[in-house]
Amino acid sequence: MKNREFQIAVIGGGHAGVEAAHIAATMGLSTLLLSMEGIPLASPPCNPAVGGIGKGHLVRELDALGGIIGKATDLAGIQFRILNESKGPAIQGTRVQIDCDIYPKVMEEILAQVPSLKIVRDQLFHMEQLAEGFVLKTKSGQIFHAQRVVYCLGTFPGGRIYIGKNSFEGGRIGAPASPSISKIFDRVKIQDLPFKTGTPPRIKKESIDFSKTEAQLSDEQTQFFHFGHYGMTER
């Protein structure tokens, strides 16, 4: 049972779950990260931008606390810009457009370097709280024990997708919702409001006349997010 017992179990491998699992394991706690199979860790299915006005400082705060979003963003970035550069510093902000395929791979590489972290690709099916902790059973029948559980479930519990006037069950496009987790939380008296995410419109590449568009390149000098990447650099 040694590889089935953990001090911390994190349910959900999105941005929040990855950060929670990473920091717990980095602090030396034996940590389980349970994430649905077929979905890359910390995958960005919606807006592939990190930072910007009002959000970039949060990325740097996480970086200062040992988080990894800033480091991964720098390594997976394809366009780096300082917004509102012509205005005062109070309203300037670094924004990075990331490659949606490279970013999860970078996250996987970072997490693979943490020995106290075990990643399991499975779906939580049932959970029971005992005096000594929690018993977690997955959809495939695996059983894990954890002293504490951290939930980072995002839009998957009871998730629905809305496209125009049509809607259907799903955690997001191409991924199922998690009805089993919804049932677990039915016993918890919390405000019944789901998380919402907004997806930018997709345009068919064949419908665009690129000869009439103007390329928007990275700034010549841009502030990286991760403090260890030397601040200013030429792009």
C-alpha positions in Angstrom: 0.0 0.0 0.0 3.0 2.3 0.2 2.5 3.7 -3.3 -1.2 4.1 -2.6 -1.0 6.2 0.6 -0.4 10.0 0.4 -0.4 13.0 2.6 -2.1 15.1 0.0 -4.3 14.2 -2.9 -5.1 16.8 -5.5 -8.2 16.2 -7.6 -8.0 17.9 -11.0 -5.0 18.5 -13.2 -5.8 22.0 -14.6 -3.9 25.1 -13.8 -4.9 25.3 -10.1 -4.4 21.5 -9.6 -1.0 21.5 -11.1 0.1 24.4 -8.9 -1.3 22.8 -5.8 0.3 19.4 -6.4 3.6 21.0 -7.3 3.9 23.1 -4.2 2.8 20.4 -1.9 5.3 17.9 -3.3 8.1 20.5 -3.4 7.5 21.0 0.3 8.2 17.3 0.8 4.7 16.0 1.2 3.9 12.7 -0.6 1.3 14.0 -3.2 -1.1 12.3 -5.6 -2.4 14.3 -8.6 -5.5 12.6 -10.0 -6.4 13.9 -13.4 -8.7 12.6 -16.2 -7.2 10.4 -18.8 -6.7 12.0 -22.3 -6.5 15.6 -21.1 -3.0 17.2 -20.9 -2.1 18.6 -17.6 -2.7 22.4 -17.3 -4.0 22.4 -20.8 -5.3 25.8 -22.0 -8.4 25.0 -24.1 -9.7 28.6 -24.1 -7.7 31.8 -24.4 -4.0 31.0 -25.0 -2.9 34.2 -23.3 -1.2 34.5 -19.9 -1.0 37.7 -18.0 -2.1 41.1 -19.3 -3.6 44.0 -17.4 -4.9 43.0 -14.0 -3.7 39.4 -14.3 0.0 39.5 -14.9 0.8 40.5 -11.3 -1.0 37.3 -10.2 1.4 35.2 -12.3 4.3 37.0 -10.7 2.9 36.5 -7.2 2.5 32.7 -7.9 6.1 32.7 -9.2 7.4 34.4 -6.0 5.6 31.8 -3.9 7.2 28.9 -5.9 4.5 28.4 -8.5 5.3 27.3 -12.0 2.9 29.1 -14.3 5.4 31.9 -15.0 8.3 29.5 -15.8 6.1 27.4 -18.1 4.7 30.5 -19.8 8.2 31.8 -20.6 9.2 28.4 -22.1 6.1 28.0 -24.2 5.6 31.6 -25.2 5.3 32.5 -28.9 4.6 36.2 -28.5 5.7 38.5 -25.7 4.3 42.0 -25.3 4.1 44.8 -22.7 0.6 46.2 -22.9 0.0 50.0 -22.5 3.8 50.6 -22.8 3.2 54.1 -24.0 1.3 54.9 -20.8 2.4 55.0 -17.1 3.8 52.0 -15.4 0.8 51.6 -13.1 -1.3 50.3 -16.0 1.3 48.4 -18.0 1.3 44.6 -18.0 3.2 41.7 -19.5 1.1 39.4 -21.7 2.4 36.3 -23.3 0.6 34.2 -26.0 1.5 30.6 -25.5 1.6 27.6 -27.7 -1.3 25.4 -26.5 0.5 22.2 -27.3 3.9 23.1 -25.9 2.6 24.5 -22.7 1.2 21.3 -21.2 4.4 19.4 -22.3 6.5 21.9 -20.4 4.3 21.5 -17.3 4.6 17.7 -17.6 8.4 18.1 -17.8 8.5 20.3 -14.7 6.3 18.0 -12.7 8.3 14.9 -13.7 11.3 16.4 -11.8 9.5 16.3 -8.4 10.1 12.9 -6.7 7.3 13.3 -4.1 4.6 13.7 -6.8 2.7 10.8 -8.3 0.5 11.5 -11.3 -2.4 9.1 -12.0 -4.6 9.4 -15.1 -8.0 8.3 -13.9 -11.3 9.8 -12.8 -12.5 10.0 -9.2 -15.6 7.8 -8.8 -16.2 7.6 -5.1 -14.7 9.2 -1.9 -15.2 8.3 1.7 -14.0 10.2 4.7 -12.7 8.1 7.6 -11.2 9.1 11.0 -7.6 8.8 9.6 -8.3 10.5 6.3 -9.9 9.8 2.9 -10.4 6.8 0.7 -10.5 7.6 -3.0 -11.8 5.1 -5.6 -11.3 5.7 -9.2 -13.4 4.8 -12.2 -10.9 2.0 -13.2 -11.1 0.5 -9.6 -7.8 1.9 -8.2 -8.0 2.8 -4.5 -5.9 5.5 -2.8 -5.6 6.8 0.7 -4.9 10.5 1.6 -4.7 12.4 4.8 -6.0 15.6 3.1 -7.8 16.2 -0.3 -7.6 19.4 -2.4 -10.2 19.9 -5.0 -9.4 21.8 -8.2 -12.3 20.7 -10.4 -12.9 23.7 -12.6 -15.8 23.3 -15.0 -16.1 19.5 -15.0 -18.6 18.8 -12.1 -22.0 19.0 -13.6 -20.5 20.7 -16.6 -22.4 21.9 -19.6 -21.3 23.4 -22.9 -23.3 26.1 -24.6 -22.9 26.9 -28.3 -25.5 29.4 -29.4 -28.9 28.2 -28.3 -27.7 24.6 -28.0 -26.2 23.0 -24.9 -25.0 19.5 -23.9 -23.2 17.8 -21.0 -19.4 18.1 -21.0 -16.4 19.4 -19.0 -15.3 21.2 -22.1 -15.1 20.5 -25.9 -13.8 16.9 -26.4 -13.9 16.0 -22.7 -16.8 14.5 -20.6 -18.2 16.1 -17.4 -17.7 14.4 -14.0 -21.1 13.3 -12.8 -19.5 11.1 -10.1 -17.8 14.2 -8.6 -21.0 16.1 -8.8 -22.7 13.4 -6.6 -19.9 13.6 -4.1 -20.5 17.4 -3.7 -24.2 17.0 -3.5 -23.6 16.2 0.2 -21.7 19.4 0.7 -23.8 22.5 1.4 -22.2 25.1 -0.9 -23.5 27.8 -3.2 -24.8 26.0 -6.3 -23.1 28.1 -8.9 -20.9 26.5 -11.5 -17.6 27.9 -12.8 -17.8 29.5 -16.2 -15.2 29.8 -18.9 -15.4 31.7 -22.1 -13.9 30.4 -25.3 -12.8 32.9 -28.0 -14.4 32.4 -31.4 -12.7 30.0 -33.8 -12.3 31.2 -37.5 -11.6 28.8 -40.4 -8.2 29.5 -41.7 -9.4 29.1 -45.3 -11.7 32.0 -44.8 -9.0 34.5 -44.0 -7.2 36.6 -46.6 -3.8 36.9 -44.8 -2.5 39.4 -47.5 -4.8 42.0 -45.8 -3.6 41.3 -42.3 -0.7 42.8 -40.4 1.7 40.7 -38.3 1.9 41.6 -34.6 5.4 40.5 -33.5 6.8 40.3 -30.0 8.3 43.4 -28.5 12.0 43.7 -29.0 12.5 43.7 -25.3 10.1 42.0 -23.0 9.8 41.2 -19.3 9.8 37.5 -18.6 7.5 36.2 -15.9 9.9 33.9 -14.1 12.4 35.7 -11.9 15.1 33.2 -12.8 14.9 34.1 -16.5 16.9 37.3 -16.1 14.1 39.9 -16.5 14.6 41.8 -19.7 15.6 39.9 -22.8 15.7 40.5 -26.5 13.1 38.5 -28.5 
